[in-house]
Each structure stands twice: as structure tokens, then as C-alpha cells.
Amino acid sequence: MFDLAIDGPIARLRLSRPEARNAIPLSGWTEMASEVARAVDNDAQVLILSGVPDGVFCAGADISDFDSFLADPDARTRFRQAIRQGLDGLRDLPIPTIAFIEGACYGAGVAVAMACDIRIVAPQAQFAITPAKLGISYPQEDVHRLVSLVGEGQAARLLFTAASIDAEEAHRIGLVELLADSPDELASAFAANAPNSLRTLKRSLRLAAKGAASDEAQDQAFENLLGSEALAERLARYRSRK
């Protein structure tokens, strides 16, 4: 379901289930949590999440699992919890994460993209959040992320219509941050910076998103970095170029 490759400081995690348009089965959510954690364990400083083949990011959750939900309440609970494990594992990574979307991104695939820090899309990308077509809902955590990105009105439009939008529209309403043919330039720019700075800044962003205007642990982290070897090395490098 997932292929992980480490290229220096950059980890590339690809959804690779082309026979199902990269739809994620029940077991895939646990695998996602495991694979993103493995990227950090291998000292990656940035993670890029994309789909294989080009032209498909993720068609959502695998609806072949859904028949079991009709008669088995426990299966419904397992499904909801598995989604949370996968998406929260991605969201909670300590390193910057980039979703690169080249084509179809539907349903739970949009939730996967929203769990990343930044979304980059190619011109041919398409988005739709489709639970209403199936007579189901969307997990509350993912609705919250959607509203945080696009606002309540645009979120209502996407959820209530289940309609597809193109890359330019997704960019216009704030669902994605950048239109580009590749994530490599941005990922390299991230990876060129100090790893501890990236991790500390990511924690700050997460706290700010939760409404925190101050935090003692982040205050201490700020002071610690002012005394770090990374600062000393980068100051020396900067002065040597003058």
C-alpha cells in the first residue's frame, strides 16, 4: 500500500495501490502510521507524501470494506479508530510534511492531504469530499481541519454538494497552498534549514492552531536554540561568506 524511500534528509512516502486507485483499506491506515514513523526513525527532516501512478493521489477509503459496516457495529468502530490512527500519526509527525497531489484526491484522500502541513498540487489535480453521496458523514476531526483551511461556508459547499473542484479552485479557496509540478524545490528549501529549528517551529504552529498564544515549553525551546551548536555553526558559516 505504501512505498517509503529515504533520499538524504527527504523521505518520500508513496501510496501505491494502483489497481484500486490508491484507495486505502482498513489495514492501510495502521500501515500509514507505521511508515511515517519509520521515516522519522531514519532521520528524515522532511516527508513528501504522493501517489503512484502519477495522476492519482488517493480515491479515499476502500469502499469494499463498507459492506461489513452494515451489520457489524464493532467493524464501524474499528474503521473510525483506524482512520484516526493513520491520520493522527501523519499529523503528529515532528518534521514538516508535504502532500503532493497530481490527480484524483477524493473522500478520505482529502483528509490525508489535510493531515499534512502543506499541500502542493499539479494543474491536473481534482478534489471532492464525497461522503454525502454514500449516505455517510466525515470524521469530525477532518471537518475541523477542512473548516480551518477554507472556512465554514466553503466547507459546507464541498461537503453538501460532494462536487469535484479543480486545482485552481482548490488553491483559490485555500484547500491547497501551492500550484506546482513538483514538491522538490520546497522540500529542499525545508531540508536546508536546521532540523531542530524545523521541529520546534512545527510544535509552535500546532500550538498556535489550537489557540495557544504562549507556552512555557516553547519558551524554553526558544532559549535553548539560542545556545545551540546549530546557531554557532550557522553564524560562523554566515560570517565566513562576508
Salt bridges, closest charged atoms under 4 A:
GLU19 OE2 - ARG17 NE 3.78
GLU35 OE1 - ARG38 NH2 2.78
ASP62 OD2 - ARG17 NH1 2.83
ASP72 OD2 - ARG78 NH2 3.65
ASP88 OD1 - ARG84 NE 3.55
ASP88 OD1 - ARG91 NH1 3.68
ASP88 OD1 - ARG145 NH2 3.13
ASP92 OD1 - ARG91 NE 2.71
ASP117 OD2 - LYS202 NZ 2.87
ASP117 OD1 - ARG206 NH2 2.58
GLU141 OE1 - ARG84 NH1 3.41
ASP142 OD1 - ARG84 NH2 3.23
ASP142 OD1 - ARG145 NH1 3.66
GLU169 OE2 - ARG157 NH2 2.66
GLU169 OE2 - ARG172 NH2 2.96
GLU177 OE2 - ARG119 NH2 3.17
ASP184 OD1 - ARG12 NH1 2.99
